[in-house]
Amino acid sequence: MTLVVQKFGGTSVADPERLRRVAARVQRHVAAGERVAVVVSAMAGHTNQLVAWVDELGGSTADRAEYDVVVASGEQVTSGLLAVALQAIGVKARSFMGWQVPVATDTAHGKARIASIEREAILAALDRGEVAVVPGFQGVTAEGRITTLGRGGSDTSAVALAAALGAARCDIFTDVDGVYTTDPRIVPRARKLERITFEEMLEMASLGAKVLQTRSVALAMQYGVPVQVLSSFEDKPGTFVVADDLMMEDQLVSGITYSRDEAKVTLIGVRDQPGVAAAIFGPLAQANVNVDMIVQSVSPDGARTDLTFTVTEADLARAHDVLAPIAAELGCERVDADKDVVKVSVVGVGMRSHAGVAHQMFRVLADKGINIRAISTSEIKISVLIPEEYTELAIRALHTAYGLDAED
């Protein structure tokens, strides 16, 4: 019998009626002869409420281990309720807490990473003909303390469980019906992709696409777990995330993504000498400020340089606090910050074997009068930083230029 892992997000389990729909969907897979393990998120909005209560009582100094005890309860409630809903329609089911599996993690409370998942208890339940319902997002340390994996961690839980069980696939049910070439709210002619590679999905997730959590895609790629993204609310095929050897080589670009969560920082007039970059980026790393795009321009006399880089908007204040004393030591004239920027990216495995992708992107933006503030590249993506006011114009123009518009 085929073993599958199904994950249902917060909007899919938001109330009792939606839980009944999830139970009915699971029942159909069981009736088709599949063994099913289900991973669930907390009901939509529940985790936010729990976090707000922790913040109200403990503020920024709240014990992170106790924070995890509180916020992990949302998934526990959903797991029990779905098991009840399944039993009500004649499907044998039982719920497991993360510590009962167990899902072993490190001790980084609030952003723990999975170390291992024991499979015996889940497989025993499946062998008894039961549906195993497992809470996403949570695990347990070697000392027995509850942990959580960070927001969006239920995707990671599902893929990790699929890998541990040797599942045939991991179905991620969400409020969209697949992965699109870009945001359909901006480009109505965006197409749903039948397939996308792990690498492309990893780039798109890290560059702003909200369909899958980045860590879950990395895990799926590492362990070769086929992932399908599909809708909880419609019965139609979704998008498969697969190894790149299953994709056609002539697919140049798979999608256009964007991220508004960007801020540009520029250090003006820094002394151009060895060790300056290390003196700037070392303290930022120690403060857990993630730096993305980096651009350096040297003055004509070679004595001074302007250094520009991007951070997330959430990290901007912390980055400024870190840089203030450093800038003074380096003789920096001033530090500028700009939050009115957006990162737009073109992603596709076809870039490996096709020339001219970057030139086409730059030409399209130039034709639209859009100035590029910074550029970064990888083997399968090109990202540019542009003024936020041009976001939709840039995405629509690039989507058309790369032939991604859906046919009428």
Sequence and secondary structure as in RCSB ss.txt:
>XXXX:A:sequence
MTLVVQKFGGTSVADPERLRRVAARVQRHVAAGERVAVVVSAMAGHTNQLVAWVDELGGSTADRAEYDVVVASGE
QVTSGLLAVALQAIGVKARSFMGWQVPVATDTAHGKARIASIEREAILAALDRGEVAVVPGFQGVTAEGRITTLG
RGGSDTSAVALAAALGAARCDIFTDVDGVYTTDPRIVPRARKLERITFEEMLEMASLGAKVLQTRSVALAMQYGV
PVQVLSSFEDKPGTFVVADDLMMEDQLVSGITYSRDEAKVTLIGVRDQPGVAAAIFGPLAQANVNVDMIVQSVSP
DGARTDLTFTVTEADLARAHDVLAPIAAELGCERVDADKDVVKVSVVGVGMRSHAGVAHQMFRVLADKGINIRAI
STSEIKISVLIPEEYTELAIRALHTAYGLDAED
>XXXX:A:secstr
  EEEEEE GGGGSSHHHHHHHHHHHHHHHHTT EEEEEE   TTHHHHHHHHHHHHHGGGS HHHHHHHHTHHH
HHHHHHHHHHHHHTT  EEE  TTTTTEEE S TTS  EEEE  HHHHHHHHTT EEEEESSEEE TTS EEE  
TTHHHHHHHHHHHHHT SEEEEEESSSS BSS TTT TT  B SEEEHHHHHHHHHTT  SS HHHHHHHHHHT 
 EEEEESSS S  EEEE GGGS TT    EEEEE   EEEEEEEEE  TTHHHHHHHHHHHTT     EEEEE T
TSSEEEEEEEE HHHHHHHHHHHHHHHHHTT SEEEEE SEEEEEEE GGGGT S HHHHHHHHHHHTT    EE
EEETTEEEEEEEGGGHHHHHHHHHHHTT S   
